Structures are given as structure tokens and as C-alpha cells.
Amino acid sequence: MLTEILELLEKHGRLSLRELAGYFGMEPAALEPVLDVLMRKERIRAVSAECSTAGSCKGCSCSSREDMLSFEIGG
């Protein structure tokens, strides 16, 4: 799975926690420990997106941590 995550990120550049979890058919919370391993090894880094509506979200995708937290290659 670690290799697959790295390959996905190399191919797509940046993917959200939800996108990665969907690829593996997992809940986002279940995938986070695996991503933590890759981050500790400095193979990937977490990138938080900023809300384009300046925090006035009510149900948009940026109100979801799984959509706002993305990962990319690098440490």
C-alpha cells in the first residue's frame, strides 16, 4: 500500500485524504496511520488547502477535513 500511495501521488501530484481513501476503499481515518508512516519517513508531506470563501462555509467541500487535507511527494 505504501508503494501504491507514492505512485498515486507521483502520477497526480496532490491528492486529498478523501481521494486517497476512496482509491483504497477505506475510511479516511483508517488510512491516516499509513500516511503518517510515509510522513515520518519524509516521503510525503501534508498540505492544507485554504477555504476560498474565507471560513463562511456551510456544507461546501472545504468544511470537510478529508477534502481540505491533501498530500504530495516530499518531506
N, C-alpha and C positions, 0 to 999 in steps of 0.2 A: 504494500500500500504506500509506503514512503516513496518508493521509486515512481509509482504512478502519480502521486501528488506533484512531485518535482517535474515530471514530464508534462502534466497538465499546465502547470504554471509556466514552463518554458514555452509551451505552444501558445497559450492565451495571454501571457504577460501578467495579468492580475485577475484573480477570481475571488468572489465573496465567499464567506463562510457557508452561506446557503447554497451557492453554486457547487462548491466542492462537496458538501454533504449530499446534495442531490445526485451527483455523479456516482457516489458510492452507495446510494440508497440508505443513508443513515440520518439520524437526527443530528443537527449541528452540534449539540452539546456532547454527543458521543465521539465526534471527530476532533474536538478541541485538544484532547490529550495527545493525539498523534501529531497535530500541528505544533503543539508545544515542544515535542521532541525535536522536530525539524528547526524550530526557532532556537532552542538551546544549542543545537549544533551549528547555528548560524547559516543554515542552508536556505531559509526563507525568512521574511520579515512581515510583520503585521502592519497594515496601512489602514487608518481610519479615514473614511470619506467625510466630507463636511456637508451638512444639510444645505441645500440651495434655497430653502425657504426660511433660513435664519431661525430655526428652532420652533416655528409655529406649526409643526406637523400635527396632523390629526388623521392617522391611518395611512399615510403615504409610506413608501418603502423605506424612507430614511428614518422612520420611527422604529425600525427593527434592527437590533444589533447584528443579526445574522446577515442583513443586507448591507450594513454600513461598514462592517469589519471585513477587510479584504487582505489577501496575501499575495506576495510576489517573491521571486527569487532574490536572494541576497541576505546579508546579515545585518 
